[in-house]
Amino acid sequence: MSNYERDGQRTITIDAERLAGKTFDYQHDISLVEDVDLLAATPGKDINWLEDVTLLVEDGLPAVFDRYSNSFIKIYFPIPEGREDEIARKVLVKHLQSGNSYGIRLKDQHTKFPQPELGPWVHGSRTVGDNWKPPAMPEGWARSGH
């Protein structure tokens, strides 16, 4: 969670661009998400998981919530009326398929069981978590008594 000052007001928020240190092209250009096939990207062809994905507002901007990193993906382009949730879903799927979700980036190091790195949204994604080892204390450090 970031806690920062903006326009003289304290804000407590998490957004994808603060986690990544940049924005992504598909946040700015609708043409980069238009070709996302939501049905094809849906795990097990069960599109019901997308019903919970809706267009939200974060810091006064349209946004979609990425539950894998507990962050908002802000959308900077105009969204055509009547397509709000569709576009939010396409931006989210593009974010996940691109591997830009902070939660997906952490999978290689922290996943404890084998699973596709990019989740079920990308066929042929490499497997992570098949060789997990618990983190070791650095040499010279000791566990506390509690």
N, CA, C and O of each residue as an XYZ file, in Angstrom:
584
protein
N       0.856     -1.166      0.000
C       0.000      0.000      0.000
C       0.897      1.222      0.000
O       1.836      1.304      0.793
N       0.629      2.144     -0.853
C       1.388      3.372     -0.855
C       0.642      4.443     -0.082
O      -0.589      4.482     -0.058
N       1.399      5.287      0.532
C       0.865      6.397      1.295
C       1.658      7.605      0.818
O       2.843      7.730      1.126
N       1.016      8.492      0.070
C       1.756      9.586     -0.515
C       0.921     10.849     -0.567
O      -0.304     10.818     -0.446
N       1.617     11.961     -0.749
C       0.971     13.265     -0.863
C       0.763     13.589     -2.335
O       1.659     13.391     -3.155
N      -0.417     14.084     -2.662
C      -0.684     14.544     -4.017
C      -1.666     15.685     -3.916
O      -2.698     15.571     -3.255
N      -1.347     16.782     -4.569
C      -2.201     17.967     -4.560
C      -2.526     18.404     -3.140
O      -3.632     18.870     -2.865
N      -1.552     18.252     -2.234
C      -1.735     18.688     -0.864
C      -2.606     17.782     -0.012
O      -2.904     18.104      1.138
N      -3.016     16.643     -0.574
C      -3.847     15.711      0.193
C      -3.131     14.385      0.342
O      -2.466     13.912     -0.580
N      -3.273     13.800      1.500
C      -2.686     12.492      1.755
C      -3.592     11.431      1.145
O      -4.809     11.457      1.331
N      -2.988     10.498      0.414
C      -3.739      9.441     -0.245
C      -3.167      8.093      0.164
O      -1.951      7.905      0.196
N      -4.031      7.182      0.468
C      -3.615      5.809      0.736
C      -4.263      4.969     -0.344
O      -5.484      4.822     -0.382
N      -3.438      4.417     -1.224
C      -3.958      3.668     -2.355
C      -2.903      2.727     -2.901
O      -1.719      2.841     -2.584
N      -3.340      1.822     -3.703
C      -2.431      0.965     -4.444
C      -2.890      1.015     -5.885
O      -4.065      0.782     -6.169
N      -1.990      1.312     -6.790
C      -2.345      1.183     -8.192
C      -1.188      0.519     -8.928
O      -0.035      0.583     -8.501
N      -1.525     -0.116    -10.041
C      -0.565     -0.918    -10.778
C       0.644     -0.113    -11.216
O       1.765     -0.622    -11.216
N       0.423      1.146    -11.592
C       1.547      1.930    -12.086
C       2.526      2.303    -10.980
O       3.718      2.453    -11.248
N       2.062      2.453     -9.764
C       2.992      2.716     -8.653
C       3.795      1.455     -8.336
O       4.982      1.539     -8.022
N       3.156      0.294     -8.417
C       3.883     -0.952     -8.181
C       4.932     -1.196     -9.261
O       6.038     -1.650     -8.966
N       4.584     -0.894    -10.512
C       5.490     -1.133    -11.641
C       6.446      0.023    -11.887
O       7.480     -0.157    -12.530
N       6.115      1.208    -11.382
C       6.940      2.373    -11.634
C       6.700      2.997    -13.001
O       7.476      3.841    -13.449
N       5.625      2.581    -13.660
C       5.294      3.118    -14.979
C       3.858      2.742    -15.332
O       3.242      1.899    -14.680
N       3.341      3.381    -16.373
C       2.059      2.961    -16.927
C       2.344      2.058    -18.121
O       3.483      1.952    -18.576
N       1.304      1.416    -18.616
C       1.441      0.507    -19.744
C       0.659      1.063    -20.926
O      -0.356      1.734    -20.737
N       1.120      0.793    -22.134
C       0.500      1.360    -23.342
C      -0.996      1.092    -23.402
O      -1.754      1.966    -23.823
N      -1.441     -0.091    -22.992
C      -2.861     -0.437    -23.077
C      -3.720      0.350    -22.084
O      -4.947      0.283    -22.158
N      -3.117      1.082    -21.171
C      -3.868      1.975    -20.292
C      -4.220      3.270    -21.012
O      -5.118      3.996    -20.585
N      -3.522      3.561    -22.096
C      -3.661      4.829    -22.807
C      -4.309      4.701    -24.178
O      -4.754      5.703    -24.738
N      -4.374      3.496    -24.731
C      -4.803      3.322    -26.116
C      -5.806      2.176    -26.231
O      -5.434      1.009    -26.110
N      -7.063      2.504    -26.463
C      -8.123      1.498    -26.549
C      -7.862      0.484    -27.658
O      -8.283     -0.669    -27.555
N      -7.170      0.903    -28.717
C      -6.927     -0.028    -29.820
C      -6.054     -1.209    -29.397
O      -6.058     -2.245    -30.062
N      -5.313     -1.069    -28.309
C      -4.457     -2.153    -27.833
C      -5.209     -3.208    -27.022
O      -4.650     -4.255    -26.697
N      -6.484     -2.933    -26.692
C      -7.285     -3.935    -25.980
C      -8.475     -4.427    -26.793
O      -9.132     -5.397    -26.415
N      -8.751     -3.760    -27.905
C      -9.924     -4.129    -28.711
C      -9.880     -5.577    -29.182
O     -10.925     -6.216    -29.302
N      -8.689     -6.104    -29.450
C      -8.589     -7.467    -29.974
C      -8.599     -8.546    -28.881
O      -8.512     -9.732    -29.200
N      -8.702     -8.166    -27.615
C      -8.755     -9.151    -26.536
C     -10.061     -9.926    -26.652
O     -11.145     -9.344    -26.607
N      -9.949    -11.231    -26.800
C     -11.115    -12.115    -26.887
C     -11.389    -12.640    -25.481
O     -10.710    -13.552    -25.009
N     -12.377    -12.064    -24.820
C     -12.654    -12.424    -23.422
C     -13.040    -13.888    -23.273
O     -12.636    -14.535    -22.306
N     -13.803    -14.414    -24.197
C     -14.207    -15.814    -24.114
C     -12.999    -16.736    -24.288
O     -12.855    -17.713    -23.554
N     -12.150    -16.434    -25.236
C     -10.957    -17.264    -25.467
C      -9.992    -17.193    -24.282
O      -9.291    -18.163    -23.994
N      -9.956    -16.063    -23.603
C      -9.036    -15.881    -22.478
C      -9.588    -16.420    -21.168
O      -8.884    -16.442    -20.158
N     -10.831    -16.848    -21.177
C     -11.485    -17.283    -19.951
C     -11.108    -18.717    -19.607
O     -11.272    -19.617    -20.431
N     -10.601    -18.937    -18.390
C     -10.235    -20.288    -17.964
C     -11.443    -21.220    -17.992
O     -12.494    -20.895    -17.439
N     -11.299    -22.352    -18.622
C     -12.357    -23.356    -18.638
C     -13.618    -22.913    -19.350
O     -14.671    -23.526    -19.175
N     -13.536    -21.871    -20.139
C     -14.678    -21.334    -20.881
C     -15.824    -20.923    -19.954
O     -16.975    -20.861    -20.384
N     -15.517    -20.641    -18.686
C     -16.521    -20.201    -17.718
C     -16.397    -18.699    -17.542
O     -15.636    -18.228    -16.697
N     -17.134    -17.960    -18.326
C     -17.013    -16.502    -18.332
C     -17.589    -15.858    -17.065
O     -17.496    -14.642    -16.895
N     -18.178    -16.655    -16.187
C     -18.776    -16.111    -14.966
C     -17.779    -15.357    -14.100
O     -18.169    -14.433    -13.386
N     -16.500    -15.724    -14.142
C     -15.521    -15.022    -13.309
C     -15.416    -13.555    -13.709
O     -15.043    -12.716    -12.890
N     -15.739    -13.244    -14.946
C     -15.663    -11.861    -15.407
C     -16.851    -11.015    -14.961
O     -16.783     -9.787    -15.000
N     -17.926    -11.651    -14.543
C     -19.100    -10.878    -14.123
C     -18.792     -9.957    -12.956
O     -19.427     -8.913    -12.807
N     -17.835    -10.326    -12.134
C     -17.468     -9.501    -10.988
C     -16.515     -8.367    -11.356
O     -16.261     -7.481    -10.541
N     -15.991     -8.390    -12.571
C     -15.067     -7.356    -13.021
C     -15.873     -6.243    -13.670
O     -16.490     -6.435    -14.718
N     -15.861     -5.080    -13.038
C     -16.617     -3.941    -13.540
C     -15.714     -2.707    -13.565
O     -14.664     -2.673    -12.924
N     -16.143     -1.710    -14.312
C     -15.408     -0.459    -14.345
C     -15.638      0.265    -13.023
O     -16.775      0.418    -12.575
N     -14.554      0.704    -12.412
C     -14.591      1.432    -11.149
C     -13.959      2.802    -11.371
O     -13.562      3.136    -12.488
N     -13.870      3.578    -10.324
C     -13.198      4.871    -10.377
C     -12.172      4.888     -9.247
O     -12.495      4.581     -8.100
N     -10.943      5.248     -9.578
C      -9.875      5.373     -8.592
C      -9.163      6.699     -8.839
O      -8.719      6.964     -9.956
N      -9.054      7.516     -7.827
C      -8.439      8.842     -7.954
C      -9.078      9.656     -9.073
O      -8.390     10.402     -9.770
N     -10.396      9.517     -9.249
C     -11.130     10.278    -10.250
C     -10.986      9.772    -11.676
O     -11.473     10.411    -12.608
N     -10.329      8.639    -11.859
C     -10.126      8.071    -13.191
C     -10.819      6.719    -13.302
O     -10.960      6.015    -12.303
N     -11.254      6.346    -14.508
C     -11.781      4.992    -14.695
C     -10.672      3.991    -14.361
O      -9.500      4.228    -14.654
N     -11.052      2.883    -13.752
C     -10.052      1.888    -13.348
C     -10.712      0.520    -13.237
O     -11.934      0.402    -13.140
N      -9.875     -0.500    -13.253
C     -10.324     -1.870    -13.032
C      -9.431     -2.445    -11.936
O      -8.253     -2.098    -11.843
N      -9.989     -3.320    -11.111
C      -9.256     -3.862     -9.973
C      -8.592     -5.179    -10.342
O      -9.243     -6.092    -10.850
N      -7.295     -5.272    -10.085
C      -6.516     -6.497    -10.294
C      -6.380     -7.186     -8.943
O      -5.567     -6.781     -8.112
N      -7.171     -8.220     -8.729
C      -7.156     -8.888     -7.422
C      -5.878     -9.680     -7.178
O      -5.591    -10.036     -6.035
N      -5.108     -9.963     -8.214
C      -3.873    -10.724     -8.045
C      -2.776     -9.886     -7.419
O      -1.857    -10.432     -6.809
N      -2.854     -8.585     -7.557
C      -1.883     -7.722     -6.894
C      -2.570     -6.724     -5.967
O      -1.917     -5.849     -5.397
N      -3.897     -6.857     -5.816
C      -4.655     -5.977     -4.925
C      -4.426     -4.509     -5.297
O      -4.189     -3.660     -4.438
N      -4.504     -4.236     -6.607
C      -4.233     -2.884     -7.076
C      -5.199     -2.487     -8.185
O      -5.854     -3.334     -8.792
N      -5.273     -1.197     -8.435
C      -6.110     -0.662     -9.499
C      -5.281     -0.422    -10.750
O      -4.137      0.026    -10.671
N      -5.862     -0.721    -11.902
C      -5.267     -0.380    -13.191
C      -6.091      0.783    -13.722
O      -7.251      0.614    -14.098
N      -5.494      1.945    -13.750
C      -6.214      3.127    -14.228
C      -6.281      3.114    -15.750
O      -5.384      2.604    -16.422
N      -7.353      3.679    -16.277
C      -7.570      3.727    -17.722
C      -7.608      5.191    -18.125
O      -8.409      5.966    -17.603
N      -6.732      5.569    -19.062
C      -6.553      6.965    -19.434
C      -7.198      7.344    -20.763
O      -7.114      8.503    -21.167
N      -7.828      6.419    -21.444
C      -8.475      6.750    -22.717
C      -9.980      6.850    -22.515
O     -10.517      6.289    -21.560
N     -10.670      7.566    -23.415
C     -12.137      7.655    -23.317
C     -12.767      6.279    -23.568
O     -12.368      5.560    -24.484
N     -13.739      5.932    -22.752
C     -14.420      4.645    -22.881
C     -15.782      4.877    -23.514
O     -16.579      5.665    -23.004
N     -16.055      4.194    -24.627
C     -17.352      4.379    -25.295
C     -18.515      4.020    -24.366
O     -18.465      3.020    -23.649
N     -19.543      4.836    -24.392
C     -20.722      4.600    -23.574
C     -21.317      3.226    -23.887
O     -21.431      2.830    -25.047
N     -21.690      2.518    -22.835
C     -22.286      1.194    -22.980
C     -21.268      0.065    -23.013
O     -21.644     -1.107    -22.995
N     -19.973      0.404    -23.062
C     -18.919     -0.619    -23.127
C     -18.014     -0.583    -21.892
O     -16.921     -1.149    -21.901
N     -18.468      0.072    -20.850
C     -17.629      0.311    -19.682
C     -17.062     -0.977    -19.091
O     -15.848     -1.104    -18.938
N     -17.929     -1.933    -18.757
C     -17.448     -3.168    -18.132
C     -16.647     -4.018    -19.110
O     -15.665     -4.650    -18.720
N     -17.055     -4.042    -20.372
C     -16.305     -4.796    -21.390
C     -14.872     -4.281    -21.491
O     -13.926     -5.069    -21.494
N     -14.712     -2.974    -21.572
C     -13.373     -2.397    -21.702
C     -12.569     -2.643    -20.423
O     -11.381     -2.957    -20.501
N     -13.187     -2.507    -19.261
C     -12.487     -2.793    -18.007
C     -11.980     -4.230    -18.007
O     -10.840     -4.486    -17.619
N     -12.812     -5.161    -18.435
C     -12.427     -6.574    -18.483
C     -11.289     -6.805    -19.470
O     -10.370     -7.577    -19.194
N     -11.349     -6.140    -20.612
C     -10.291     -6.297    -21.610
C      -8.962     -5.728    -21.110
O      -7.908     -6.316    -21.353
N      -9.003     -4.592    -20.416
C      -7.776     -4.022    -19.859
C      -7.195     -4.976    -18.815
O      -5.987     -5.210    -18.795
N      -8.042     -5.522    -17.955
C      -7.558     -6.466    -16.947
C      -6.940     -7.699    -17.592
O      -5.845     -8.108    -17.208
N      -7.617     -8.292    -18.557
C      -7.088     -9.494    -19.209
C      -5.770     -9.177    -19.916
O      -4.832     -9.970    -19.840
N      -5.681     -8.052    -20.592
C      -4.431     -7.651    -21.254
C      -3.316     -7.518    -20.217
O      -2.186     -7.943    -20.460
N      -3.631     -6.934    -19.072
C      -2.658     -6.763    -17.983
C      -2.161     -8.120    -17.483
O      -0.963     -8.310    -17.273
N      -3.091     -9.059    -17.295
C      -2.715    -10.383    -16.819
C      -1.936    -11.153    -17.879
O      -0.916    -11.771    -17.573
N      -2.406    -11.121    -19.117
C      -1.731    -11.843    -20.196
C      -0.332    -11.294    -20.468
O       0.554    -12.031    -20.901
N      -0.141    -10.024    -20.219
C       1.164     -9.396    -20.455
C       2.165     -9.703    -19.345
O       3.355     -9.424    -19.486
N       1.684    -10.276    -18.243
C       2.572    -10.554    -17.116
C       2.917     -9.314    -16.320
O       3.887     -9.313    -15.561
N       2.135     -8.254    -16.482
C       2.429     -6.997    -15.801
C       1.800     -6.880    -14.418
O       2.091     -5.933    -13.688
N       0.953     -7.817    -14.054
C       0.371     -7.792    -12.718
C       1.469     -8.095    -11.705
O       2.191     -9.084    -11.836
N       1.588     -7.244    -10.705
C       2.625     -7.424     -9.689
C       2.498     -8.791     -9.015
O       3.503     -9.423     -8.690
N       1.262     -9.242     -8.808
C       1.048    -10.556     -8.211
C       1.616    -11.676     -9.068
O       2.158    -12.648     -8.541
N       1.498    -11.549    -10.368
C       2.060    -12.555    -11.269
C       3.587    -12.482    -11.249
O       4.262    -13.509    -11.313
N       4.125    -11.276    -11.161
C       5.584    -11.137    -11.114
C       6.182    -11.796     -9.872
O       7.336    -12.224     -9.894
N       5.415    -11.881     -8.802
C       5.909    -12.489     -7.563
C       5.788    -14.014     -7.559
O       6.372    -14.678     -6.703
N       5.038    -14.569     -8.503
C       4.780    -16.005     -8.507
C       6.046    -16.846     -8.567
O       6.147    -17.848     -7.860
N       7.000    -16.468     -9.385
C       8.201    -17.276     -9.564
C       8.907    -17.525     -8.242
O       9.399    -18.626     -7.993
N       8.957    -16.517     -7.405
C       9.662    -16.620     -6.130
C       8.806    -17.232     -5.017
O       9.340    -17.909     -4.139
N       7.489    -17.006     -5.036
C       6.682    -17.341     -3.867
C       5.645    -18.454     -4.053
O       5.028    -18.881     -3.077
N       5.443    -18.929     -5.277
C       4.428    -19.958     -5.497
C       4.904    -21.289     -4.926
O       6.018    -21.729     -5.211
N       4.060    -21.928     -4.121
C       4.436    -23.145     -3.415
C       3.991    -24.426     -4.116
O       4.358    -25.520     -3.688
N       3.208    -24.305     -5.184
C       2.784    -25.495     -5.919
C       2.786    -25.174     -7.407
O       2.591    -24.019     -7.783
N       3.000    -26.160     -8.251
C       3.100    -25.905     -9.689
C       1.828    -25.289    -10.273
O       0.717    -25.744    -10.000
N       2.016    -24.243    -11.081
C       0.918    -23.575    -11.773
C       1.476    -22.743    -12.920
O       2.660    -22.405    -12.918
N       0.640    -22.408    -13.900
C       1.127    -21.573    -15.001
C       1.502    -20.174    -14.500
O       0.735    -19.549    -13.767
N       2.659    -19.695    -14.889
C       3.115    -18.376    -14.448
C       2.102    -17.289    -14.784
O       1.771    -16.461    -13.936
N       1.613    -17.291    -16.010
C       0.671    -16.258    -16.424
C      -0.774    -16.696    -16.216
O      -1.692    -16.106    -16.785
N      -0.972    -17.711    -15.415
C      -2.320    -18.170    -15.123
C      -2.948    -18.851    -16.326
O      -2.282    -19.101    -17.331
N      -4.217    -19.145    -16.215
C      -4.908    -19.851    -17.286
C      -5.240    -18.959    -18.480
O      -5.862    -19.425    -19.434
N      -4.840    -17.690    -18.448
C      -5.172    -16.763    -19.522
C      -4.253    -16.901    -20.719
O      -4.569    -16.419    -21.806
N      -3.097    -17.566    -20.524
C      -2.126    -17.695    -21.609
C      -1.764    -19.168    -21.772
O      -1.133    -19.759    -20.896
N      -2.162    -19.748    -22.884
C      -1.837    -21.147    -23.168
C      -0.336    -21.291    -23.373
O       0.290    -20.474    -24.048
N       0.230    -22.329    -22.787
C       1.656    -22.583    -22.952
C       2.541    -21.775    -22.026
O       3.760    -21.768    -22.195
N       1.957    -21.091    -21.048
C       2.754    -20.322    -20.098
C       3.649    -21.275    -19.303
O       3.225    -22.376    -18.953
N       4.863    -20.862    -19.021
C       5.777    -21.732    -18.273
C       5.230    -22.006    -16.878
O       4.460    -21.212    -16.336
N       5.631    -23.128    -16.304
C       5.178    -23.530    -14.972
C       6.135    -22.980    -13.920
O       7.354    -23.057    -14.069
N       5.564    -22.427    -12.859
C       6.352    -21.961    -11.716
C       5.845    -22.695    -10.474
O       4.749    -23.255    -10.478
N       6.643    -22.685     -9.430
C       6.231    -23.280     -8.164
C       6.541    -24.761     -8.036
O       6.125    -25.395     -7.066
N       7.262    -25.324     -8.993
C       7.548    -26.754     -8.908
C       8.834    -27.040     -8.143
O       9.215    -28.201     -7.990
N       9.508    -25.994     -7.659
C      10.751    -26.189     -6.915
C      10.842    -25.184     -5.769
O      11.919    -24.655     -5.495
N       9.710    -24.912     -5.093
C       9.683    -23.920     -4.026
C      10.455    -24.397     -2.810
O      10.377    -25.564     -2.426
N      11.195    -23.488     -2.212
C      11.906    -23.759     -0.961
C      11.589    -22.614     -0.012
O      11.543    -21.460     -0.439
N      11.371    -22.907      1.264
C      11.096    -21.820      2.206
C      12.299    -20.878      2.276
O      13.444    -21.307      2.142
N      12.022    -19.587      2.488
C      13.138    -18.640      2.579
C      14.025    -18.970      3.778
O      13.537    -19.403      4.822
N      15.312    -18.764      3.621
C      16.269    -19.036      4.695
C      16.678    -17.723      5.338
O      16.733    -16.683      4.680
N      16.961    -17.782      6.620
C      17.453    -16.610      7.333
C      18.871    -16.313      6.852
O      19.666    -17.235      6.669
N      19.194    -15.042      6.647
C      20.563    -14.704      6.254
C      21.548    -15.132      7.338
O      21.220    -15.162      8.524
N      22.743    -15.456      6.909
C      23.772    -15.886      7.858
C      23.994    -14.807      8.909
O      24.102    -13.626      8.581
N      24.061    -15.213     10.170
C      24.254    -14.274     11.265
C      22.969    -13.794     11.901
O      23.001    -13.172     12.963
N      21.831    -14.070     11.272
C      20.547    -13.691     11.825
C      19.987    -14.878     12.601
O      20.320    -16.028     12.313
N      19.134    -14.596     13.588
C      18.497    -15.664     14.355
C      17.012    -15.345     14.488
O      16.615    -14.180     14.497
N      16.214    -16.374     14.589
C      14.773    -16.196     14.805
C      14.538    -15.627     16.197
O      15.256    -15.936     17.147
N      13.509    -14.786     16.290
C      13.169    -14.233     17.596
C      12.480    -15.295     18.429
O      12.087    -16.338     17.908
N      12.333    -15.040     19.700
C      11.753    -16.017     20.622
C      10.259    -16.133     20.557
O       9.698    -16.948     21.291
N       9.555    -15.357     19.710
C       8.102    -15.477     19.681
C       7.575    -16.076     18.436
O       6.362    -16.231     18.291
